[in-house]
Amino acid sequence: MSVNETVDESANDELNFEEALRQLEETVAALENGGVPLDKSLDLLKKGLSLADRCEAVLAEAELTIEQLTINEDGELVSEPVDEEDED
């Protein structure tokens, strides 16, 4: 990620999970490496937080669509939402 990039949080809403995660990793690496002026560090922090929010939103959406396949009493394969209590 270029240190000169500006934060455009609305652009993050269009990213898929993999791209948002890649950009988040690059942002964290840039912050960890240091050598960035304070104002650019703050921009990177804002971008990182926005990307983290995007990743969380995509994962939450995916979680809602996860289903499990089961066999009903008639021997038919059916799809049902995953019950969080069954995951333990």
Backbone as ProteinMPNN parsed JSONL, in Angstrom:
{"seq_chain_A": "MSVNETVDESANDELNFEEALRQLEETVAALENGGVPLDKSLDLLKKGLSLADRCEAVLAEAELTIEQLTINEDGELVSEPVDEEDED", "coords_chain_A": {"N_chain_A": [[0.837, -1.172, 0.0], [0.53, 2.18, -0.759], [1.955, 4.866, 0.975], [0.988, 7.33, 0.446], [-1.659, 7.095, -0.189], [-5.045, 8.066, 0.148], [-7.652, 7.952, 2.612], [-10.536, 6.308, 1.778], [-13.327, 5.437, 2.763], [-15.78, 4.59, 1.718], [-15.092, 3.24, -0.578], [-14.136, 0.866, 0.398], [-16.404, -0.598, 0.927], [-17.014, -1.969, -1.34], [-15.19, -3.959, -1.629], [-14.179, -7.394, -1.815], [-13.861, -10.074, 0.598], [-11.253, -11.202, 0.573], [-9.659, -9.279, -0.747], [-10.027, -7.05, 0.917], [-8.878, -8.043, 3.264], [-6.237, -8.452, 2.4], [-5.452, -5.795, 1.86], [-5.735, -4.787, 4.441], [-3.76, -6.226, 5.817], [-1.487, -5.179, 4.511], [-1.682, -2.535, 5.324], [-1.388, -2.725, 8.107], [1.226, -3.727, 8.158], [2.617, -1.54, 7.098], [2.21, 0.325, 9.116], [3.471, -0.968, 11.246], [6.102, -1.044, 10.367], [6.947, 1.543, 10.629], [8.497, 4.816, 10.267], [6.811, 6.487, 8.971], [5.241, 9.582, 8.524], [3.386, 11.295, 11.125], [0.776, 12.264, 10.383], [0.227, 10.711, 8.11], [0.335, 8.215, 9.291], [-1.928, 8.307, 10.9], [-3.874, 8.424, 8.906], [-3.436, 5.89, 7.785], [-4.165, 4.309, 9.969], [-6.915, 4.914, 10.179], [-7.751, 3.886, 7.718], [-7.108, 1.198, 8.091], [-8.845, 0.516, 10.205], [-11.292, 0.863, 8.93], [-11.084, -1.085, 6.932], [-10.942, -3.376, 8.535], [-13.495, -3.311, 9.633], [-14.936, -3.808, 7.293], [-14.098, -6.425, 6.664], [-15.146, -7.764, 8.887], [-17.889, -7.316, 8.466], [-18.35, -8.706, 6.061], [-17.758, -11.312, 6.879], [-19.755, -11.669, 8.817], [-22.018, -11.573, 7.22], [-21.584, -13.827, 5.642], [-21.736, -15.789, 7.573], [-24.428, -15.821, 8.13], [-25.418, -17.144, 5.95], [-24.519, -19.705, 5.989], [-25.189, -23.093, 5.841], [-26.284, -26.362, 6.817], [-26.175, -29.707, 5.638], [-28.547, -32.205, 5.971], [-30.138, -35.383, 6.594], [-33.473, -36.05, 6.223], [-36.421, -37.518, 7.846], [-37.545, -38.992, 5.798], [-35.443, -39.849, 4.367], [-34.402, -38.03, 2.638], [-32.118, -35.619, 1.362], [-31.642, -32.576, 2.905], [-31.336, -29.023, 3.303], [-30.431, -27.007, 5.985], [-30.423, -24.145, 8.159], [-27.453, -23.454, 10.058], [-27.36, -24.2, 13.413], [-26.185, -22.348, 16.003], [-25.817, -23.378, 18.565], [-25.434, -26.051, 18.142], [-22.867, -26.228, 17.228], [-20.92, -26.553, 19.175]], "CA_chain_A": [[0.0, 0.0, 0.0], [1.283, 3.417, -0.814], [1.733, 5.747, 2.125], [0.319, 8.528, -0.04], [-3.065, 6.83, -0.444], [-5.968, 8.702, 1.078], [-8.666, 7.044, 3.131], [-11.838, 6.392, 1.133], [-14.04, 4.348, 3.425], [-16.857, 4.078, 0.879], [-14.506, 2.292, -1.534], [-13.975, -0.416, 1.088], [-17.673, -1.315, 0.905], [-17.091, -2.746, -2.569], [-14.145, -4.978, -1.623], [-14.502, -8.715, -1.314], [-13.135, -10.355, 1.832], [-9.826, -11.45, 0.332], [-8.999, -8.018, -1.078], [-10.031, -6.229, 2.126], [-7.898, -8.617, 4.185], [-4.915, -8.166, 1.849], [-5.162, -4.387, 2.104], [-5.581, -4.62, 5.877], [-2.424, -6.731, 6.154], [-0.518, -4.202, 4.024], [-1.803, -1.348, 6.163], [-0.77, -3.063, 9.395], [2.672, -3.818, 7.931], [3.129, -0.18, 6.932], [2.216, 0.947, 10.444], [4.48, -1.643, 12.067], [7.442, -0.712, 9.873], [7.307, 2.894, 11.065], [9.069, 5.683, 9.26], [5.727, 7.196, 8.308], [4.866, 10.773, 9.294], [2.219, 11.125, 11.991], [-0.489, 12.451, 9.668], [0.034, 9.533, 7.263], [0.046, 7.098, 10.202], [-3.336, 8.433, 11.28], [-4.647, 8.001, 7.734], [-3.318, 4.435, 7.7], [-4.961, 3.742, 11.05], [-8.322, 5.034, 9.776], [-7.97, 2.933, 6.629], [-7.083, -0.132, 8.687], [-10.084, 0.306, 10.953], [-12.356, 0.719, 7.948], [-10.911, -2.403, 6.312], [-11.306, -4.377, 9.539], [-14.956, -3.296, 9.677], [-15.417, -4.465, 6.079], [-13.876, -7.862, 6.835], [-16.119, -8.244, 9.87], [-19.215, -7.301, 7.855], [-18.415, -9.794, 5.086], [-17.826, -12.564, 7.637], [-21.081, -11.754, 9.444], [-22.958, -11.902, 6.152], [-21.345, -15.223, 5.266], [-22.213, -16.615, 8.677], [-25.876, -15.933, 8.012], [-25.792, -17.997, 4.831], [-24.0, -21.06, 6.168], [-26.219, -24.088, 6.102], [-25.793, -27.732, 6.927], [-26.97, -30.711, 4.95], [-28.981, -33.297, 6.841], [-31.074, -36.321, 5.985], [-34.722, -36.016, 6.988], [-37.024, -38.811, 8.179], [-37.876, -39.712, 4.559], [-34.195, -40.201, 3.719], [-34.053, -37.0, 1.663], [-31.096, -34.653, 1.75], [-32.211, -31.233, 3.026], [-30.432, -27.987, 3.775], [-30.985, -26.261, 7.109], [-29.47, -23.192, 8.747], [-26.635, -23.986, 11.135], [-27.726, -23.742, 14.74], [-24.923, -22.064, 16.716], [-25.699, -24.212, 19.752], [-24.977, -27.372, 17.703], [-21.465, -26.16, 16.83], [-20.03, -26.899, 20.299]], "C_chain_A": [[0.876, 1.227, 0.0], [0.936, 4.288, 0.375], [0.942, 6.976, 1.709], [-1.153, 8.31, -0.352], [-3.918, 7.547, 0.595], [-7.019, 7.694, 1.493], [-9.985, 7.318, 2.428], [-12.647, 5.216, 1.646], [-15.142, 3.772, 2.556], [-16.337, 3.087, -0.149], [-14.344, 0.922, -0.9], [-15.25, -1.245, 1.045], [-17.822, -2.208, -0.322], [-16.096, -3.908, -2.593], [-14.688, -6.332, -1.18], [-13.608, -8.987, -0.098], [-11.637, -10.475, 1.603], [-9.07, -10.155, 0.054], [-8.94, -7.1, 0.151], [-8.99, -6.726, 3.12], [-6.475, -8.332, 3.711], [-4.523, -6.715, 2.118], [-4.973, -4.107, 3.593], [-4.198, -5.084, 6.326], [-1.338, -5.762, 5.709], [-0.512, -2.95, 4.893], [-1.128, -1.577, 7.509], [0.752, -3.118, 9.245], [3.284, -2.426, 7.798], [3.205, 0.541, 8.273], [3.3, 0.335, 11.323], [5.901, -1.266, 11.657], [7.898, 0.677, 10.302], [7.853, 3.713, 9.92], [8.031, 6.469, 8.485], [5.388, 8.424, 9.155], [3.556, 10.564, 10.048], [0.907, 11.268, 11.228], [-0.793, 11.27, 8.746], [-0.282, 8.295, 8.109], [-1.417, 7.13, 10.63], [-4.246, 8.029, 10.123], [-4.622, 6.484, 7.583], [-4.16, 3.751, 8.77], [-6.447, 3.782, 10.696], [-8.653, 4.029, 8.68], [-8.019, 1.512, 7.185], [-8.356, -0.443, 9.451], [-11.266, 0.091, 10.008], [-12.285, -0.652, 7.267], [-11.289, -3.524, 7.276], [-12.828, -4.46, 9.665], [-15.542, -4.02, 8.469], [-15.263, -5.977, 6.196], [-14.9, -8.456, 7.793], [-17.522, -8.319, 9.268], [-19.376, -8.45, 6.865], [-18.524, -11.136, 5.807], [-19.188, -12.745, 8.291], [-22.135, -12.138, 8.412], [-22.817, -13.367, 5.74], [-21.888, -16.169, 6.328], [-23.717, -16.828, 8.586], [-26.296, -16.905, 6.914], [-25.281, -19.426, 4.96], [-25.145, -21.993, 6.548], [-25.572, -25.454, 6.223], [-26.733, -28.66, 6.171], [-27.293, -31.829, 5.93], [-29.914, -34.209, 6.054], [-32.329, -36.336, 6.86], [-35.27, -37.431, 7.204], [-37.349, -39.647, 6.944], [-36.624, -40.111, 3.792], [-33.751, -39.201, 2.659], [-32.991, -36.065, 2.236], [-31.723, -33.264, 1.765], [-31.16, -30.283, 3.598], [-31.135, -27.185, 4.864], [-29.958, -25.265, 7.611], [-28.698, -23.85, 9.894], [-27.09, -23.365, 12.437], [-26.44, -23.561, 15.534], [-24.734, -22.956, 17.932], [-25.185, -25.606, 19.393], [-23.5, -27.39, 17.39], [-20.516, -26.595, 17.925], [-19.791, -28.338, 20.381]], "O_chain_A": [[1.877, 1.275, 0.715], [-0.232, 4.431, 0.738], [0.288, 7.599, 2.546], [-1.838, 9.255, -0.744], [-3.557, 7.624, 1.77], [-7.247, 6.699, 0.804], [-10.496, 8.437, 2.476], [-12.656, 4.139, 1.049], [-15.421, 2.576, 2.641], [-17.066, 2.182, -0.554], [-14.408, -0.088, -1.6], [-15.188, -2.472, 1.118], [-18.665, -3.105, -0.339], [-16.157, -4.753, -3.486], [-15.539, -6.417, -0.295], [-12.702, -8.207, 0.194], [-10.843, -9.911, 2.356], [-7.967, -9.957, 0.562], [-7.924, -6.449, 0.394], [-8.297, -5.926, 3.749], [-5.604, -8.009, 4.518], [-3.404, -6.436, 2.549], [-4.141, -3.28, 3.966], [-3.541, -4.413, 7.122], [-0.372, -5.538, 6.439], [0.544, -2.377, 5.161], [-0.386, -0.722, 7.993], [1.482, -2.617, 10.101], [4.362, -2.169, 8.336], [4.154, 1.28, 8.534], [3.974, 1.049, 12.064], [6.794, -1.18, 12.499], [9.096, 0.957, 10.337], [7.697, 3.357, 8.751], [8.342, 7.056, 7.448], [5.261, 8.315, 10.374], [2.723, 9.75, 9.649], [0.004, 10.453, 11.419], [-1.95, 10.871, 8.616], [-1.065, 7.437, 7.701], [-2.066, 6.087, 10.71], [-5.266, 7.371, 10.329], [-5.644, 5.862, 7.292], [-4.795, 2.73, 8.506], [-7.158, 2.796, 10.89], [-9.709, 3.396, 8.708], [-8.873, 0.717, 6.793], [-8.887, -1.549, 9.353], [-12.127, -0.754, 10.254], [-13.312, -1.298, 7.054], [-11.893, -4.516, 6.867], [-13.385, -5.551, 9.79], [-16.521, -4.757, 8.594], [-16.183, -6.727, 5.868], [-15.453, -9.525, 7.536], [-18.26, -9.27, 9.526], [-20.423, -9.098, 6.831], [-19.296, -12.002, 5.394], [-19.72, -13.855, 8.317], [-23.034, -12.93, 8.694], [-23.812, -14.058, 5.518], [-22.434, -17.225, 6.01], [-24.219, -17.899, 8.93], [-27.407, -17.433, 6.944], [-25.587, -20.269, 4.116], [-25.943, -21.713, 7.443], [-24.444, -25.664, 5.779], [-27.936, -28.415, 6.084], [-26.414, -32.333, 6.629], [-30.41, -33.846, 4.988], [-32.267, -36.596, 8.062], [-34.654, -38.414, 6.792], [-37.422, -40.873, 7.028], [-36.719, -40.651, 2.689], [-32.842, -39.477, 1.876], [-32.975, -35.768, 3.43], [-32.273, -32.819, 0.758], [-30.227, -30.699, 4.283], [-32.272, -26.743, 4.697], [-28.755, -25.505, 7.505], [-29.233, -24.698, 10.608], [-27.194, -22.144, 12.549], [-25.686, -24.517, 15.718], [-23.599, -23.261, 18.297], [-24.573, -26.275, 20.226], [-22.915, -28.468, 17.291], [-19.386, -26.978, 17.623], [-19.067, -28.794, 21.266]]}, "name": "protein", "num_of_chains": 1, "seq": "MSVNETVDESANDELNFEEALRQLEETVAALENGGVPLDKSLDLLKKGLSLADRCEAVLAEAELTIEQLTINEDGELVSEPVDEEDED"}
